[in-house]
Amino acid sequence: MEKEHDSLLIQNESFKSFSFQSNNMNVIVKGAPKQVLDLMLAKGYASTQSEAIRLALFWFGQSKLDLDELAAKKMDKIHKEIKSGKRKVYSLDEMIKMHPEFKALK
């Protein structure tokens, strides 16, 4: 499993902004969003800037996006992976052979 790597690229006090790179993405945060980020860290909601941004995105997804739409998109992705052979679907009997502890499900 590849470990996520965050590296601070720019810290500019005059603009009170920062940039970092993670999974080939640069993020610049300044102004009110930077203040929110700083408060999240100060209040202990997150221990790093990256974690605070991930939490904010997760909250946005949970509170603002249609969960049915997100679920439908995920199901479409899974269906395409199964169809292309990237994802394998096992029968109950195959699962029991691989994991005998599931025998109670039968």
C-alpha positions in Angstrom: 0.0 0.0 0.0 1.4 3.4 -1.0 1.8 5.8 1.8 0.4 9.3 1.3 3.0 12.0 1.2 2.3 15.6 2.1 5.1 18.2 1.7 4.9 21.9 2.4 5.9 23.8 -0.7 5.2 27.4 0.1 4.5 29.3 3.3 3.8 33.0 2.7 3.0 35.0 5.8 2.2 38.2 4.0 -0.7 36.5 2.3 -1.3 34.0 5.2 -1.6 31.2 2.7 0.1 27.9 2.1 0.5 25.3 -0.7 1.1 21.6 -0.3 1.3 18.7 -2.7 -0.4 15.4 -2.0 -1.2 12.8 -4.7 -0.2 15.3 -7.4 -2.5 18.0 -6.1 -1.6 21.5 -5.1 -3.9 23.4 -2.8 -3.6 27.1 -1.9 -5.6 28.2 1.0 -5.9 31.9 2.1 -8.3 34.4 3.5 -11.5 33.0 5.3 -10.8 29.4 4.3 -7.3 29.7 5.9 -8.8 31.1 9.1 -11.2 28.1 9.2 -8.3 25.7 8.7 -6.3 27.4 11.4 -9.3 27.2 13.8 -9.8 23.5 13.0 -6.2 22.9 14.0 -6.3 25.1 17.1 -9.5 23.5 18.4 -8.1 20.0 17.8 -10.5 18.9 15.1 -7.5 17.9 13.1 -3.8 17.4 13.8 -2.5 18.4 10.4 -3.6 20.8 7.6 -4.1 17.9 5.2 -6.3 16.1 7.8 -8.4 19.3 8.2 -8.9 19.6 4.5 -9.9 16.0 4.2 -12.4 16.5 7.1 -13.8 19.6 5.5 -14.3 17.8 2.2 -15.9 14.8 4.0 -18.3 17.1 5.8 -19.2 18.8 2.6 -19.9 15.5 1.0 -22.0 14.3 3.9 -24.0 17.5 4.3 -24.4 19.0 0.8 -24.2 16.2 -1.7 -27.1 13.9 -2.6 -26.1 10.6 -1.0 -28.3 8.7 -3.4 -26.4 10.3 -6.3 -23.1 9.4 -4.7 -24.2 5.8 -4.1 -25.4 5.5 -7.7 -22.1 6.7 -9.0 -20.2 4.3 -6.8 -22.5 1.4 -8.0 -21.8 2.4 -11.6 -18.1 2.4 -10.9 -18.3 -1.1 -9.3 -20.4 -2.4 -12.1 -17.8 -1.2 -14.7 -15.0 -2.8 -12.6 -16.8 -6.1 -12.5 -17.6 -6.0 -16.2 -13.9 -5.1 -17.1 -12.5 -7.8 -14.9 -10.9 -5.4 -12.4 -13.2 -6.6 -9.6 -14.1 -10.3 -9.0 -17.5 -11.3 -7.6 -17.6 -14.5 -5.6 -20.6 -16.8 -5.0 -21.4 -17.7 -1.4 -19.9 -21.1 -1.8 -16.7 -19.6 -3.1 -16.6 -17.2 -0.2 -17.1 -20.1 2.3 -14.2 -22.0 0.7 -12.0 -19.0 1.1 -13.3 -18.0 4.5 -14.8 -21.0 6.4 -16.0 -18.6 9.2 -18.7 -17.4 6.9 -20.3 -20.9 6.8 -23.0 -19.7 9.2 -24.3 -17.4 6.4 -25.4 -20.4 4.3 
